[in-house]
Amino acid sequence: MSEEFNVLTVCTGNLCRSILAELVLAQRFSDVREIRVQSAGTRAALGHRTPEEVWEVAGFMGVIEERAERARQVDEDLLGAADLVLTMTREQRREVVELNPRIVRRTFTIRELSGLAAVTRDEDIVNEGAVPTADRAARLRAAVEAAGRRRSRRRNLTLPAHDDVVDPYGCSRDIYALSALQLAPAVEGVSVLFQRALNLGEGE
């Protein structure tokens, strides 16, 4: 199995939400060579530029360095290569799973996974194979598997709409702010799950 842990963030146009999630996660784990983060869109706005508001929000979310971003269309191969697919809405999750059904167990909305991470114990991650002797990528995959096993319990407690991040494209700065307020804690929740999995091997 690959020593890389590939994360794919997905929104509609690949201009706003998935770009932000990609940038923040990539910067957060820039010192972890195993983690590779990419983004794509279910209906990618090819040839369009990332809105200036996205870079403003990225700065507020701690992204230090801007880089040229080009929208990319999600496809079956891109999905198949991902160890974790993070969509921004339940509808996008449905679309990508229809495109590649094999990814169903490792595909979540980003807010869904953040919520699942909060109720996933270190013991659960270890039970999925994240023993201290496992490599980093294996521990991260185990964390995803462990979180996924909590899905049924969380669905009984959460309104479905709470799993979506609003699309700000073409909207006012207020909507960009609302989208960021939904996205930022979700990215943080996912980051904490990653870090917990990585920490399971420290000091061994």
Residue, then its C-alpha position, 0 to 999 in steps of 0.5 A: m500500500s502507498e506510503e502517501f495519504n492522499v486527500l481530495t477536497v471537492c466542491t462544485g466549481n473548484l474555485c472557493r470551498s475546496i480550494l480553501a480546504e486544500l490550502v489550509l490542510a496543506q499548510r497545516f501538514s506541510d511538514v508531514r511528507e506523507i500527506r498530499v492534498q489536492s482539490a477538484g470540482t464536480r462541475a469545475a469552472l475551467g478557465h475561471r480565476t479564484p475570486e479575490e474574496v477567497w484569498e482574503v478568507a484564506g488569509f484570515m484562516g492562516v494561509i500564508e502563501e498564495r499560489a496559482e490555482r486552476a480548477r480541475q474536474v473530478d474524475e473516477d481515477l482522481l477519486g480512486a487514488a484518494d485515501l479520503v474524499l472531503t466534499m462540501t455538501r451531501e449532494q456532492r458526496r452523492e455525486v462522487v460516490e456515484l462516479n466511483p462507488r468504491i470510495v463510499r467508505r472513505t468519502f464524507t462531507i468535511r463537516e460530517l467528518s469533523g463531527l465524527a472525529a469528535v466522537t472517535r476515540d484514540e482506542d477506536i483508531v488503534n483498533e483499525g490498525a493504527v498501532p505505533t509501529a504502523d507508518r504514518a499513512a497507515r495510521l491516517r487511513a485507520a483514523v478515517e476508517a474509525a471515524g466512518r464506523r461512527r456514522s450511524r450514531r451521528r446521523n441520529l443526532t444531526l440535522p442533515a443540512h448541518d453537514d453542508v458548507v454554503d457556496p459563496y461563489g458570486c455572492s456578497r462578502d457576508i456569504y463568503a464570511l458565512s461559508a468560512l464560519q462553517l468551513a474553518p471549524a470543520v477543517e480544524g476538526v479534520s486536522v485534529l483527527f489527523q494529528r491524533a493519528l500521527n501522534l499515536g506513533e510518536g516516541e516509539 
